[in-house]
Amino acid sequence: MNALLLSIAVIFVAELGDKSQLMAMTFAARYRPRDVLIGISIATAIVHLASVAIGFFIGDVFGQWQGGIAIVAGIAFLIFAVWTLRGDELTEAEADKARHAKGFSLVAVGTAFFLAELGDKTMLATITLATQENWFWTWIGSTVGMVAADALAILVGFVLKRKLPEKVIKIGAAALFVLFGLLLIGEGTGGFGLLPVGQGGGMFGR
């Protein structure tokens, strides 16, 4: 349950303002929102399944160095905080591809979204979480968190005709990444009064 809730929260805030969220909004102007969300859900589930597999492999093979992994994961979250503040723009080529995508909507959305997610911040954040938390619930939570963020963007942008408050979101998401990063670094160094290294796995127990 901790892995589920944590991954939902982290990936939800990581997706806010991300280029894949902007792509989802662009697709929603061309296809039915329901089809866009289904395509996004399928692509996200596949990408994040691969992500948690990588994260689980790292956490399992290097299990005796959990303290070091926690420190590296914490540093990664601090990098994600900077990445979030810097912003993530949808390139004109990517936006044009989304606007003029042809063919069956689920295939068009799913394929474009899958390619956009490879190496993206949310994929890397999912890998990082899976090194510390239960892989299955991290997979479910990260998928739910990402789809929820994209659904929110579509709802706000096309039903309420407003944009999400970008500056507030960037600052809030970056602050959360810093918090999670410091917690992980503290765990890895034996600080903050968390579980001793090698006993419990992730920030809240594996």
HUSULUR-V303292 format. One record per residue. N is the residue number from 0. RES is the residue in one small letter. PHI is phi in whole degrees, -180 to 180 (* if undefined). D_CENTER is the distance of its C-alpha to the mean C-alpha in whole Angstrom. Layout:
# HUSULUR-V303292
n = {N,N}
res = {RES,RES}
phi = {PHI,PHI}
d_center = {D_CENTER,D_CENTER}
This chain:
# HUSULUR-V303292
n = {0,1,2,3,4,5,6,7,8,9,10,11,12,13,14,15,16,17,18,19,20,21,22,23,24,25,26,27,28,29,30,31,32,33,34,35,36,37,38,39,40,41,42,43,44,45,46,47,48,49,50,51,52,53,54,55,56,57,58,59,60,61,62,63,64,65,66,67,68,69,70,71,72,73,74,75,76,77,78,79,80,81,82,83,84,85,86,87,88,89,90,91,92,93,94,95,96,97,98,99,100,101,102,103,104,105,106,107,108,109,110,111,112,113,114,115,116,117,118,119,120,121,122,123,124,125,126,127,128,129,130,131,132,133,134,135,136,137,138,139,140,141,142,143,144,145,146,147,148,149,150,151,152,153,154,155,156,157,158,159,160,161,162,163,164,165,166,167,168,169,170,171,172,173,174,175,176,177,178,179,180,181,182,183,184,185,186,187,188,189,190,191,192,193,194,195,196,197,198,199,200,201,202,203,204,205}
res = {m,n,a,l,l,l,s,i,a,v,i,f,v,a,e,l,g,d,k,s,q,l,m,a,m,t,f,a,a,r,y,r,p,r,d,v,l,i,g,i,s,i,a,t,a,i,v,h,l,a,s,v,a,i,g,f,f,i,g,d,v,f,g,q,w,q,g,g,i,a,i,v,a,g,i,a,f,l,i,f,a,v,w,t,l,r,g,d,e,l,t,e,a,e,a,d,k,a,r,h,a,k,g,f,s,l,v,a,v,g,t,a,f,f,l,a,e,l,g,d,k,t,m,l,a,t,i,t,l,a,t,q,e,n,w,f,w,t,w,i,g,s,t,v,g,m,v,a,a,d,a,l,a,i,l,v,g,f,v,l,k,r,k,l,p,e,k,v,i,k,i,g,a,a,a,l,f,v,l,f,g,l,l,l,i,g,e,g,t,g,g,f,g,l,l,p,v,g,q,g,g,g,m,f,g,r}
phi = {*,-63,-63,-63,-66,-65,-69,-60,-65,-65,-72,-60,-72,-67,-79,-63,81,-75,-65,-69,-69,-65,-65,-61,-65,-66,-63,-66,-78,-107,-114,-65,-51,-61,-65,-62,-66,-66,-61,-64,-61,-66,-63,-64,-60,-70,-63,-75,-66,-65,-64,-69,-64,-64,-62,-65,-61,-63,-66,-80,-65,-105,-59,-73,-113,-59,-62,-66,-63,-62,-66,-62,-63,-63,-63,-61,-66,-66,-65,-61,-64,-65,-58,-64,-66,-68,94,-139,-92,-83,-67,-62,-64,-68,-65,-66,-62,-69,-69,-113,-61,-117,97,-59,-56,-64,-69,-62,-68,-61,-65,-63,-69,-59,-67,-69,-80,-63,78,-79,-58,-67,-66,-66,-66,-66,-59,-61,-62,-70,-73,-114,-117,-58,-65,-66,-75,-67,-62,-62,-65,-67,-67,-63,-61,-71,-64,-64,-65,-69,-64,-63,-63,-65,-62,-67,-73,-114,-99,-91,58,-135,-98,-66,-66,-58,-64,-63,-64,-61,-66,-64,-66,-63,-63,-67,-63,-62,-61,-62,-63,-66,-62,-66,-64,-62,-65,-65,-96,82,-94,65,69,-85,-62,-58,-58,90,-123,118,82,-86,-58,-123,98,-93}
d_center = {18,16,14,13,13,11,8,8,9,7,3,6,8,5,6,9,11,9,12,10,11,14,15,15,17,19,19,20,23,25,24,24,21,21,21,18,16,17,17,13,13,15,13,10,12,13,11,9,12,13,10,11,15,15,13,16,19,18,19,21,23,23,24,27,25,22,23,22,19,18,19,18,14,15,16,13,11,14,14,10,12,15,13,12,15,16,14,13,16,16,20,23,23,19,20,24,22,21,24,26,24,27,28,26,23,21,22,21,18,17,18,17,13,13,15,13,9,11,11,8,6,3,6,7,5,6,9,10,10,12,14,15,14,16,14,15,14,10,10,12,10,6,8,10,7,6,10,11,10,11,14,15,15,17,19,20,20,23,24,25,25,23,20,18,19,17,19,18,15,14,16,15,11,13,15,13,11,15,16,14,15,18,18,17,20,22,22,22,25,27,27,26,27,25,25,27,26,26,26,23,20,17,17,19,20,19}
